[in-house]
Amino acid sequence: MRPRAKLVRVGLSFLYFIISFGTLFFCTDDSPGWLQANGQGRVMTIARLALACTVWDMFARACGAVTAAAIKMPESRLATAPLASALVAGLGLASIPWIYQGSGRFMFESTWADVSPFFIVGYGMAFPLVVAPLLALTTLLCEWLNLAVE
């Protein structure tokens, strides 16, 4: 991978983090439930969840690149990588509320990765129905930008 392509990938990951943080921030309010749930504030909880979404986006983009490399027809590669990335990102992000719950409590509860207030305070169903599609669309747009720069 050329140095410019690496720089574009890093920039798009940073842009994705900013967009996911903004999306999560504007989809929530500043209710007292944030502090009661894990002792952390709303901004820190949203930053951790935005970081997790960004890491998942990087995985989804890698899956899209592998899918595009497996296809033998060069003209279909341009459409395949962004669509495969968006599909992996959307399905993975939409499943977070169900994956996050385990054995009657949240998996990462009382750890540094605790983002349970986002789902406890009442945004659990808004995440797969509103936030995940918006972030999957962001993945699609970032992949198109990446292809345009290459």
FIZA-354431 format. One record per atom (N, C-alpha, C, CB): residue in three letters; x, y, z. Coordinates in steps of 0.001 Angstrom, whole numbers, padded with zeros to 6 digits, always signed. Glycine has a CB too. Layout:
BEGIN
ALAXYZ;...
***
This chain:
BEGIN
MET+000843-001170+000000;MET+000000+000000+000000;MET+000895+001243+000000;MET-000963-000008+001221;ARG+000564+002183-000850;ARG+001346+003405-000953;ARG+001175+004264+000306;ARG+000934+004198-002205;PRO+002175+005109+000612;PRO+002070+005964+001800;PRO+000847+006894+001762;PRO+003335+006798+001943;ARG+000514+007379+000572;ARG-000657+008257+000462;ARG-001941+007487+000795;ARG-000748+008862-000962;ALA-002029+006246+000339;ALA-003212+005424+000618;ALA-003332+005146+002111;ALA-003150+004097-000164;LYS-002194+004916+002769;LYS-002223+004702+004222;LYS-002699+005955+004947;LYS-000832+004294+004737;LEU-002219+007100+004492;LEU-002617+008367+005102;LEU-004109+008618+004907;LEU-001803+009525+004510;VAL-004624+008281+003733;VAL-006058+008436+003469;VAL-006859+007515+004376;VAL-006380+008141+001987;ARG-006416+006280+004540;ARG-007107+005326+005431;ARG-007154+005839+006866;ARG-006410+003952+005393;VAL-006020+006361+007353;VAL-005976+006901+008718;VAL-006902+008106+008838;VAL-004528+007295+009105;GLY-006870+008976+007851;GLY-007750+010143+007866;GLY-009220+009769+007840;GLY-007441+011034+006695;LEU-009568+008759+007046;LEU-010959+008314+006992;LEU-011390+007660+008303;LEU-011155+007339+005836;SER-010476+006956+008967;SER-010800+006378+010273;SER-011035+007476+011303;SER-009675+005440+010744;PHE-010210+008507+011265;PHE-010398+009640+012167;PHE-011717+010345+011866;PHE-009222+010629+012048;LEU-012018+010545+010592;LEU-013290+011155+010199;LEU-014467+010302+010666;LEU-013347+011347+008673;TYR-014345+008983+010535;TYR-015406+008086+010977;TYR-015626+008215+012485;TYR-015068+006630+010608;PHE-014542+008306+013258;PHE-014674+008469+014706;PHE-015421+009755+015032;PHE-013290+008471+015379;ILE-015062+010841+014374;ILE-015721+012128+014627;ILE-017206+012046+014278;ILE-015042+013256+013813;ILE-017530+011436+013140;ILE-018934+011317+012726;ILE-019697+010406+013679;ILE-019033+010778+011283;SER-019097+009275+014081;SER-019796+008370+014992;SER-019981+009020+016369;SER-019022+007043+015128;PHE-018979+009760+016842;PHE-019125+010461+018113;PHE-020256+011484+018021;PHE-017800+011152+018509;GLY-020270+012262+016943;GLY-021329+013253+016770;GLY-022703+012624+016665;GLY-021065+014083+015546;THR-022799+011528+015925;THR-024085+010837+015790;THR-024572+010332+017139;THR-023970+009668+014803;LEU-023688+009678+017888;LEU-024065+009170+019209;LEU-024390+010301+020170;LEU-022948+008309+019784;PHE-023644+011391+020091;PHE-023857+012516+020987;PHE-025220+013164+020739;PHE-022740+013549+020817;PHE-025574+013352+019463;PHE-026831+014014+019154;PHE-028042+013089+019256;PHE-026763+014599+017779;CYS-027812+011789+019362;CYS-028917+010845+019546;CYS-029229+010605+021022;CYS-028590+009521+018868;THR-028520+011277+021900;THR-028733+011098+023336;THR-028991+012443+023989;THR-027520+010405+023993;ASP-029428+012386+025234;ASP-029568+013617+026002;ASP-028703+013500+027251;ASP-031065+013890+026376;ASP-028666+014543+028040;ASP-027805+014571+029219;ASP-028598+014251+030479;ASP-027128+015936+029355;SER-029209+013080+030512;SER-030007+012699+031678;SER-029100+012211+032796;SER-031034+011609+031307;PRO-029563+012266+034041;PRO-028737+011817+035160;PRO-028456+010317+035154;PRO-029398+012187+036448;GLY-029149+009556+034330;GLY-028918+008114+034263;GLY-027510+007755+033824;GLY-029904+007485+033328;TRP-026835+008641+033088;TRP-025477+008365+032645;TRP-024535+008219+033822;TRP-024988+009463+031721;LEU-024627+009130+034782;LEU-023721+009080+035929;LEU-024091+007957+036881;LEU-023730+010409+036670;GLN-025374+007653+037008;GLN-025792+006592+037915;GLN-025396+005216+037412;GLN-027282+006647+038123;ALA-025312+005055+036125;ALA-025087+003722+035559;ALA-023655+003231+035750;ALA-025424+003728+034086;ASN-022645+004048+035466;ASN-021284+003543+035605;ASN-020307+004538+036221;ASN-020777+003127+034273;GLY-020813+005631+036748;GLY-019940+006602+037386;GLY-019192+007492+036407;GLY-018963+005896+038248;GLN-019338+007250+035126;GLN-018701+008062+034096;GLN-019748+008980+033480;GLN-018033+007171+033009;GLY-019278+010018+032886;GLY-020182+010946+032229;GLY-020588+010478+030846;GLY-019549+012300+032137;ARG-021489+011218+030290;ARG-022035+010907+028969;ARG-020960+010978+027894;ARG-023176+011861+028628;VAL-020111+011990+027923;VAL-019109+012180+026878;VAL-018108+011021+026865;VAL-018373+013517+027077;MET-017656+010590+028029;MET-016702+009471+028078;MET-017336+008169+027587;MET-016174+009284+029509;THR-018577+007932+027956;THR-019263+006721+027509;THR-019449+006733+025997;THR-020623+006584+028209;ILE-019834+007881+025463;ILE-020029+007988+024018;ILE-018695+007861+023289;ILE-020709+009324+023661;ALA-017627+008419+023850;ALA-016303+008311+023219;ALA-015850+006853+023153;ALA-015264+009153+023993;ARG-016100+006093+024225;ARG-015724+004669+024202;ARG-016526+003905+023160;ARG-015930+004034+025585;LEU-017824+004184+023072;LEU-018652+003494+022085;LEU-018274+003924+020667;LEU-020145+003771+022346;ALA-017957+005191+020475;ALA-017519+005664+019156;ALA-016195+005010+018767;ALA-017377+007204+019150;LEU-015302+004819+019722;LEU-014037+004130+019445;LEU-014300+002680+019043;LEU-013104+004184+020678;ALA-015201+002006+019743;ALA-015542+000624+019388;ALA-016170+000565+017994;ALA-016507+000018+020435;CYS-017020+001523+017668;CYS-017631+001562+016333;CYS-016579+001813+015258;CYS-018717+002650+016269;THR-015582+002638+015569;THR-014516+002918+014617;THR-013660+001683+014372;THR-013648+004067+015116;VAL-013367+000944+015423;VAL-012600-000302+015263;VAL-013405-001288+014421;VAL-012249-000927+016651;TRP-014708-001370+014658;TRP-015540-002261+013849;TRP-015575-001799+012396;TRP-016965-002329+014416;ASP-015594-000487+012175;ASP-015561+000044+010817;ASP-014273-000374+010109;ASP-015688+001577+010835;MET-013149-000336+010805;MET-011879-000754+010191;MET-011930-002235+009827;MET-010688-000479+011148;PHE-012535-003055+010681;PHE-012699-004475+010370;PHE-013608-004649+009155;PHE-013273-005236+011585;ALA-014700-003892+009108;ALA-015642-003987+007985;ALA-014976-003571+006678;ALA-016882-003112+008247;ARG-014147-002532+006725;ARG-013453-002101+005505;ARG-012437-003143+005059;ARG-012756-000751+005730;ALA-011817-003827+006008;ALA-010895-004915+005649;ALA-011671-006058+004994;ALA-010128-005429+006906;CYS-012857-006363+005521;CYS-013694-007401+004906;CYS-014096-007005+003486;CYS-014953-007657+005760;GLY-014406-005745+003286;GLY-014739-005264+001949;GLY-013567-005376+000997;GLY-015207-003833+002011;ALA-012357-005078+001471;ALA-011160-005189+000630;ALA-010894-006639+000248;ALA-009937-004604+001352;VAL-011079-007549+001199;VAL-010878-008977+000913;VAL-011917-009458-000097;VAL-010963-009820+002219;THR-013143-009023+000061;THR-014203-009408-000869;THR-013905-008896-002269;THR-015557-008877-000391;ALA-013464-007646-002358;ALA-013151-007069-003675;ALA-011969-007777-004312;ALA-012854-005568-003551;ALA-010983-008185-003505;ALA-009822-008885-004050;ALA-010190-010278-004550;ALA-008726-008984-002997;ALA-011221-010874-003965;ALA-011629-012218-004375;ALA-012405-012217-005683;ALA-012466-012856-003293;ILE-012925-011074-006061;ILE-013706-010988-007299;ILE-012757-010778-008473;ILE-014754-009834-007225;LYS-012959-011537-009514;LYS-012046-011525-010666;LYS-012359-010412-011669;LYS-012097-012864-011374;MET-013554-009870-011632;MET-013945-008852-012620;MET-013601-007460-012072;MET-015480-008953-012956;PRO-012650-006751-012668;PRO-012204-005464-012145;PRO-013294-004398-012075;PRO-011089-004958-012980;GLU-014222-004404-013018;GLU-015249-003355-013007;GLU-016225-003523-011845;GLU-016015-003356-014326;SER-016404-004730-011344;SER-017326-004933-010223;SER-016642-004715-008876;SER-017918-006336-010280;ARG-015320-004652-008850;ARG-014612-004405-007597;ARG-014971-003051-006995;ARG-013114-004486-007820;LEU-015163-002057-007868;LEU-015459-000710-007385;LEU-016758-000650-006596;LEU-015528+000252-008546;ALA-017718-001445-006973;ALA-018991-001457-006257;ALA-018987-002446-005108;ALA-020120-001782-007205;THR-018212-003499-005218;THR-018256-004561-004227;THR-017652-004164-002885;THR-017550-005762-004753;ALA-016484-003557-002893;ALA-015800-003227-001632;ALA-016634-002299-000762;ALA-014445-002582-001917;PRO-017144-001187-001266;PRO-017953-000324-000402;PRO-019236-000980+000091;PRO-018297+000933-001132;LEU-019907-001725-000789;LEU-021158-002357-000381;LEU-020930-003467+000649;LEU-021876-002922-001599;ALA-019892-004276+000441;ALA-019582-005322+001411;ALA-019176-004714+002751;ALA-018466-006233+000881;SER-018396-003654+002719;SER-017988-002980+003952;SER-019192-002426+004699;SER-017001-001854+003645;ALA-020090-001773+003979;ALA-021283-001197+004612;ALA-022181-002284+005193;ALA-022071-000355+003599;LEU-022298-003404+004500;LEU-023119-004508+004998;LEU-022542-005089+006283;LEU-023240-005603+003937;VAL-021240-005348+006304;VAL-020599-005883+007512;VAL-020706-004878+008652;VAL-019114-006229+007240;ALA-020477-003606+008358;ALA-020559-002577+009393;ALA-021978-002473+009947;ALA-020108-001220+008836;GLY-022963-002419+009071;GLY-024348-002282+009515;GLY-024832-003455+010342;GLY-025241-002111+008334;LEU-024554-004662+009880;LEU-024997-005842+010627;LEU-024281-005958+011973;LEU-024760-007109+009801;GLY-022991-005690+011976;GLY-022242-005764+013229;GLY-022681-004715+014236;GLY-020769-005613+012958;LEU-022860-003491+013783;LEU-023274-002418+014690;LEU-024704-002608+015182;LEU-023144-001069+014001;ALA-025581-003079+014311;ALA-026970-003302+014726;ALA-027088-004414+015756;ALA-027830-003630+013521;SER-026119-005309+015791;SER-026195-006427+016742;SER-025571-006104+018096;SER-025515-007641+016158;ILE-024986-004941+018255;ILE-024333-004601+019532;ILE-025263-004733+020734;ILE-023795-003188+019475;PRO-026495-004208+020711;PRO-027327-004342+021918;PRO-027587-005786+022325;PRO-028644-003652+021703;TRP-027636-006695+021361;TRP-027903-008088+021708;TRP-026626-008820+022096;TRP-028577-008803+020546;ILE-025514-008489+021478;ILE-024240-009109+021843;ILE-023787-008619+023202;ILE-023165-008813+020788;TYR-024043-007355+023483;TYR-023538-006739+024701;TYR-024143-007354+025945;TYR-023808-005261+024684;GLN-025368-007849+025880;GLN-025989-008467+027043;GLN-025585-009930+027119;GLN-027526-008328+026987;GLY-025165-010332+028298;GLY-024803-011721+028487;GLY-025125-012163+029903;GLY-023325-011936+028183;SER-025759-013260+030048;SER-026121-013869+031333;SER-026787-012879+032291;SER-024885-014454+031990;GLY-027715-012088+031775;GLY-028491-011206+032631;GLY-027837-009881+032975;GLY-028803-011903+033866;ARG-026610-009670+032554;ARG-025953-008383+032801;ARG-025074-008045+031614;ARG-025116-008415+034114;PHE-024612-006835+031577;PHE-023779-006410+030462;PHE-022375-006982+030599;PHE-023728-004882+030380;MET-021823-007434+029485;MET-020532-008122+029499;MET-019409-007307+030108;MET-020155-008505+028115;PHE-019300-006060+029739;PHE-018175-005247+030176;PHE-018543-004316+031330;PHE-017646-004439+029014;GLU-019594-004646+032040;GLU-020044-003817+033153;GLU-018944-003689+034199;GLU-021316-004403+033784;SER-018753-002482+034690;SER-017750-002143+035715;SER-016317-002315+035222;SER-017960-003001+036947;THR-016085-002210+033939;THR-014733-002217+033394;THR-014523-000901+032644;THR-014499-003457+032453;TRP-013335-000713+032123;TRP-013049+000516+031376;TRP-013871+000590+030093;TRP-011555+000602+031044;ALA-014334-000538+029590;ALA-015092-000581+028337;ALA-016602-000561+028556;ALA-014715-001815+027554;ASP-017039-000145+029728;ASP-018464-000156+030057;ASP-019193+000954+029305;ASP-018671+000001+031578;VAL-020023+000580+028344;VAL-020877+001531+027635;VAL-022347+001192+027866;VAL-020555+001531+026123;SER-022613+000439+028926;SER-023984+000017+029223;SER-024954+001170+029411;SER-023992-000829+030451;PRO-024535+002356+029903;PRO-025517+003431+030033;PRO-026193+003789+028720;PRO-024859+004652+030599;PHE-025489+003622+027619;PHE-026099+003934+026333;PHE-027316+003054+026092;PHE-025085+003761+025200;PHE-027277+001828+026554;PHE-028371+000896+026324;PHE-029339+000859+027498;PHE-027828-000490+026060;ILE-028874+001174+028712;ILE-029732+001164+029896;ILE-030653+002378+029910;ILE-028885+001131+031173;VAL-030125+003537+029554;VAL-030864+004787+029682;VAL-032016+004869+028689;VAL-029931+005965+029487;GLY-032098+003967+027750;GLY-033261+003935+026875;GLY-032960+004043+025400;GLY-034167+005012+027243;TYR-031699+003939+025012;TYR-031345+004083+023610;TYR-031063+002728+022954;TYR-030135+004992+023471;GLY-031362+001644+023636;GLY-031060+000310+023132;GLY-031702+000010+021792;GLY-031494-000709+024122;MET-032954+000377+021604;MET-033623+000102+020327;MET-033335+001180+019287;MET-035127-000018+020538;ALA-032992+002371+019736;ALA-032639+003424+018782;ALA-031314+003108+018106;ALA-032565+004790+019483;PHE-030460+002388+018793;PHE-029145+002092+018225;PHE-029252+001250+016954;PHE-028281+001368+019253;PRO-029901+000070+016985;PRO-029954-000719+015741;PRO-030864-000126+014671;PRO-030415-002115+016050;LEU-031834+000692+015057;LEU-032779+001220+014082;LEU-032380+002575+013507;LEU-034126+001332+014709;VAL-031604+003363+014252;VAL-031245+004701+013792;VAL-029737+004850+013631;VAL-031771+005752+014763;VAL-029003+004562+014691;VAL-027561+004824+014701;VAL-026811+003870+013774;VAL-027011+004705+016123;ALA-027078+002580+013844;ALA-026354+001602+013019;ALA-026518+001879+011515;ALA-026843+000184+013339;PRO-027726+002157+011013;PRO-027824+002487+009583;PRO-027066+003769+009209;PRO-029286+002634+009191;LEU-027080+004767+010082;LEU-026332+005993+009800;LEU-024835+005725+009743;LEU-026632+007056+010858;LEU-024340+004905+010655;LEU-022907+004596+010660;LEU-022533+003676+009499;LEU-022507+003947+011991;ALA-023439+002794+009093;ALA-023180+001958+007910;ALA-023125+002834+006657;ALA-024275+000858+007757;LEU-023982+003829+006581;LEU-023933+004780+005475;LEU-022618+005560+005492;LEU-025128+005747+005544;THR-022145+005898+006687;THR-020854+006576+006817;THR-019725+005682+006322;THR-020605+006986+008277;THR-019782+004393+006624;THR-018790+003448+006118;THR-018810+003418+004592;THR-019047+002038+006685;LEU-019995+003368+004025;LEU-020144+003362+002570;LEU-019535+004624+001952;LEU-021630+003246+002185;LEU-019830+005774+002532;LEU-019298+007031+002006;LEU-017780+007103+002148;LEU-019942+008215+002721;CYS-017257+006627+003281;CYS-015792+006618+003474;CYS-015117+005705+002457;CYS-015433+006162+004908;GLU-015718+004574+002153;GLU-015141+003669+001158;GLU-015184+004287-000229;GLU-015880+002328+001157;TRP-016249+004997-000554;TRP-016316+005675-001842;TRP-015259+006774-001930;TRP-017716+006263-002066;LEU-015072+007505-000832;LEU-014013+008518-000804;LEU-012639+007883-000995;LEU-014052+009298+000519;ASN-012431+006748-000354;ASN-011173+006036-000482;ASN-010927+005610-001929;ASN-011160+004820+000437;LEU-011960+005105-002577;LEU-011818+004703-003978;LEU-011574+005898-004896;LEU-013059+003951-004433;ALA-012176+007018-004576;ALA-012000+008209-005397;ALA-010579+008752-005300;ALA-012995+009283-004986;VAL-009959+008581-004148;VAL-008598+009088-003935;VAL-007557+008154-004533;VAL-008326+009279-002442;GLU-007836+006847-004542;GLU-006852+005873-005052;GLU-006565+006059-006475;GLU-007313+004489-004843;
***
